[in-house]
Amino acid sequence: MCGGAGTRLWPASRPSRPKQFLSLTGSRSLFQDTVSRVVPLVQTGGELIVVAGVAHRHWIAEQLDELGVTARILLEPEGRGSAAAMAAAAIRIHALDPDGIAAFVASDHHIPDHAAFRAALIQAVDGARDGRIVTLGVRPTSPSDAYGYIKPAGRGLSAVEAFVEKPDAPTAARHIENGYLWNSGNFIAAARTLIAEMQALAPEVERAARAAVPTDPGAFRQTLTEAFLAAPDISIDYAVMEKTRLASVLEVDFAWSDLGAWDAIFAAGTGNSGDHVLEDSSDCLIRAAEGTLVAAVGVSNLAIIVEADAVLVCDLSRAQAVKPLVDTLRSRAPRHLDFPTAPPEALAPGGRRFADWLRLRALPTWSTLGQTGNGLFVEALSLDGRDTGRPHRARVQARQIFVYAEAGRLGWIGPWQRIVSTALARIQTDYLRDDGLSRTLISASGAAIDDTPRLYDQAFVLLALATVHAAGHEDAALEDTAVRLREALLRQVLPNGGFAEAGDHPYQANAHMHLLEACLAWESAGGDPGWSTLADDLVALALDAFIAPDGGFLREFFRADWTPAEGEDGTLVEPGHQFEWAWLLTRYGQGRGDARALTAASDLYAAGRRGVTDRPEIVIDALNADGSVRSRQARLWPQTEWLKAALILAETAEPDTRAILLEDAATALRALWLYLTPDGLWHDKHLPGGGFVPEPAPASSLYHIMAGFQQLAASWPALVSNGGAPLSLD
């Protein structure tokens, strides 16, 4: 449970980053420590579920990634107290396992003895199986007025006689003498038991939570609906525990603190951080922001907390007074209640900057350093702009022809016609075989290295020819060449539709996707009716076979009968391809008025969106069919496909959905900027822990980059308010 407003530990803890996401007692955050405590229980057959505010999804994703832990995540649109959070989690757990028992664990507690904590949870499960709601009661070490207390009926696991609010110090001392325990705020109960007690004792909470929990039990990240806001804002103690007859408490004797104020951080013994120098001073807690030095002379018993925009100095004995201080700040200095942040770049300025980067950096770089004197495009450039000397694939030549023909169509005044003409000549003389199909690979001298006619390569040669034709390039043979290639392909159609690809995965969706793209490009360029017919056949295959009928997502690999491939191949889901197919099916559906294609596109977009991480917001490489993460690496190309899909779907969406999609498009463009370098090159593979794989920039990425800009330019007039002049490359 990751709630909290972030007030008692101000200024380090604030609403956008409450204390559970801070490193207060070591190198890891309290949330990460909590995850580490319970993961061994999960690994023996359980599941980890995180309930948190939607505003904190970035921190959760980032910190889980750092640990390499996968969790189901329920996001609250707004915090409504622990009762509603636990009700939503219990309803979710019950949907996954009607007999499930939950340990509801606070994410911001300091419990150094992880093994003792796990042992206590396991012991409490026995009571939960008997229909009890068990809370952990910590044996006090001092008469603290910072905690609530529990009066147990006996020792060990026993009934609760009373819950007591935070007392003053003398009352707390009497409670300890009478055997009272600290209320730790951790609970263990069968999901069905807690739900039943909620229905009886807090029905408004249960009804709102049930209405808010999405119905798909398999999704790994879900946001509760707005129905959640109807839940009363109430704690589980008030809603259930103080009323139920099922309350039990398990007495535990491990070190525990809820780290509710700076004195508790000091008592934990590991709270100091940052640069500081103390002279003739003692018993102080110092936290200095990066780049700041704290120096103090002749002081004691102080907390000195320095952030970039605020400094707190308080006597440790008055640490509980920070919360009312924050209340005062709401009226006197509200800007300091959260961290100052620069607004993210919006779509319009990002689009203009994108156009400038292509026009001034990328297109000149890849037409000079990226094209040899004999017309062949290089496969990759090192990040200092040097050719890596690899043999030349047909797909790269075709993709770069597409890029420069499209650049010319969009107004680029560079020598695109010469660039395209020299590259086309190499396609026609060195790549096209006698049967009209393209071989895979040639050397720098033009000698054939791999004569295989891969479907993927044919698709891109067709796309290049269509784009050159649409750009008005003078070559009367373009369409004849394309039709000859298409007819050669059609002689290889499989009995149950589609085409086989060369290599280890003959039955795949990806090559068909690019063939559909080429068909739609020729259709737009005024090609003969055969392109529309082939496009119809490819879309039918996608809707009937590639897209899972019960999940709305697209698989990658298949058997010969177009049923899912066996093993891991059949469960691979690439978020980038969900977006790419969504873009294509929207184009197709809009042109045909095909409602089925448009519905499938919307479903695919949602499937792709499940592959967007939260910190940073970026599309990762691969999921499994059940929605779990297969690879957290994130390549460049899925970011452009997210951009394209969001833009084209926004064109005809209802106003509320349109606003969401346009914000997605802006976010996708910001994700793309993470990869692009100022000199017109790029990184390709973003690592899960941050940073990039150190490798040359692959030329093939420029196709995706230009395709993203192409859709942005097409959508610009309708979607970008006050965008001014059309987006172009002139």
Helices and strands as residue ranges (DSSP letters): G 19-21, H 30-42, E 49-53, G 54-56, H 57-67, E 72-76, H 82-96, E 101-104, H 114-129, E 133-138, E 149-152, E 157-164, H 169-177, E 181-190, H 191-201, H 203-212, E 221-223, G 226-230, H 236-236, I 237-241, E 247-252, H 262-268, E 275-279, E 285-288, E 293-297, E 302-306, E 311-315, G 316-321, H 322-332, G 334-337, H 347-357, I 358-362, H 363-368, E 380-381, E 392-393, H 394-409, H 416-426, I 427-431, E 441-442, E 448-450, H 455-470, H 478-490, H 510-524, H 530-541, I 542-546, G 567-571, E 572-573, H 575-592, H 595-609, E 622-624, E 629-631, E 634-635, H 637-650, H 655-673, E 685-686, E 697-698, H 701-719
